[in-house]
Amino acid sequence: MIKWFAKVHWLLATAAVLSLLVGMWLVLAAPQDYQQGNAVRILYVHVPAAKMALLSYVVLTIASALYLWRRKEMWDILAEAAVSVGAAFTALTLASGSIWGKPMWGAWWAWDARLTSMLVLLILFMGLMALRNALDDPHKSARATAVLALIGAADLPIIHFSVVWWRTLHQPPSFDGPAKQTITGELLPPLFVMSLAFFLLGMWLLVLKSREIAARRQWEAVETERLERNHA
Amino acid sequence: MPDYSEYVLSVYLLALLLLGGPAFVWLRRLQQLRRQLQAENKDLP
């Protein structure tokens, strides 16, 4: 899989940059919202970033389950990459939501179910990074992080349904298929293109980080081999 | 209605920093590791 990653690396990067350029052009051309004004343009970053944060955790969950089942290193590499990528998207989701919340809600933060469950996701990603670095034995750390990742997956449905299960300050989904659309059609094209651009960007980051981890592990193996040779 | 442009600009700059920053660091590290591995006559995995 890592060899296949090397093949799609630059293709994904090019597709991500091109779609981001088209997305940004649509964002600038889109009309202002009648209530939010220009602040609606924050949502073209916030919503795709949130989707990618959750998708990163889905990738992490699948890779962790496959690692525990098959014990193949490539699944552990993918899981480690998904943690780094997911943490970046989650941090962006929380920060952009907070910056949007100040002018719209009058507060940077509220202990609302959606915001809190998203903060738990960021803490989970950081905890997974800390756990991996805390254990010296690479097999033990891979197993421990995979188990913690599977336990943490319980946060995903809580994040998704938080705005349905509880009365929250965060609004319910604005677009849940054409039948449940509460957003005006003029704002949808930039949202869709930015979502596609963030998806391609997220996939590229995942591929890039996976390659970097695989190269680092190979280098560590070379170093260990050299040390053993010197001691012999 | 207030303009809110400064809020919008700060979000887009933050996106550049939070996503572009790690991408830049990972790319640099990958290039550095490639050079180190090549010096040992090994290819990237």
Interface residues (C-beta under 8 A of the other chain):
Chain A: I2 K3 A6 Q36 G37 N38 A39 R41 I42 V45 H46 A49 S84 V85 A88 F89 A91 L92 A95 S96 I99 W100 K102 P103 L201 W204 L205 L208 K209 R211 E212 A214 A215 R216 R217 Q218 W219 V222
Chain B: M1 P2 D3 Y4 S5 Y7 V8 S10 V11 Y12 L14 A15 L18 L19 P22 A23 W26 L27 R29 L30 L33 R34 Q36 L37 E40 K42 L44 P45
